């Protein structure tokens, strides 16, 4: 089986989740720099984490934003399932 590239939709929230999920770091690829930069500016200004409806995600929430050693994102799917991903150690997830 050959791995296929992952693409985000035009939805900024989906771009953010795709970039944050990259094991090589949130800004490893040039295409991720603008959405991640926008994310940090939005969060620093008191804005909320963007939503991504792709893949059935109904809601996203960043936990422990001010504590980089515990920071994570929780996604709630439209069927009620919840999945939490650690952002600890992911490049680009430091203080905005």
N, C-alpha and C positions, 0 to 999 in steps of 0.2 A: 504494500500500500504506500503510495506517495503522498506526503503531507501537502495539503493545499493551503495557500495563503488565506489568512483571515482578513476580512474587510469590515469596516464599520459602515453603518448607514450614514446618511447625511445628518443624523441626529447627534448633536454634540455630546450628549450624555453617553451614548454608545461608543463614541470615539474615546472618551475618557476611560470608560471601563476596559475597553480593548487595550489601550496603552498601559493602564495600571496593571493589567494582568500579564504583561510581558515579563518573563523571568529575567531578561537582560536589562531591565530598568524602564521606567515610564517614559524616558526621553531618549532611549537608545536609537530610535529611528527619527529622522528629521520630520516625518509627517506627524509625529506625536508631540513635537515641541509646542506648536500653537495651541492645541486643545488643553495640554497640561498647564501651560503658562496661563491660559484663560481660567482654568480651574483654580489655581492658586490665588489669582487676583480676585476672583469671585468669592472664594472662601475667606480671604483676608479682609474683604469689604463687608463681611457679614452675610453674604449670600449663601444659598443652600447648595448641596451637592446636586448635580444635574440628574435627571431621570433618563432611563433608557428603556423603551418599551420593546425593543428587539429581543427575541428569544423568550418572550413572555415575562420579562421583568416589569413589575408594576411599581416598585419603589426601591430607591437606594438610599442608604444612610451611612455617613462616615462616623465611626465611633472613636473616641479618644483622640480627636484632632490635634490637641495641644500636647499629647504625649507620644512622641515618635517611637517609643519602645513598645507601645500597645495599640497603635493606630490600625484600624481595620475598616473594611466596607462591608455592610450587610445588604444583600439583595433579597427582596421579597418578590416572589413570582406570583403571577396572576392566579395560580392554583393554591396559593397559601404557603407553599414551601419557602423556607428561608435558608440562605447560604451566606456564610461569613468568610471573607478572605482577609488574611493578614497583609498589611502594607509595610510591615517592619522590614527594614533593609532594602526596600525597593527605591532605587535611585529616583530622585525627583519628588519624593514625598516628604521632604523636610518642611520646615516652617515656610509658609508662603512669602 
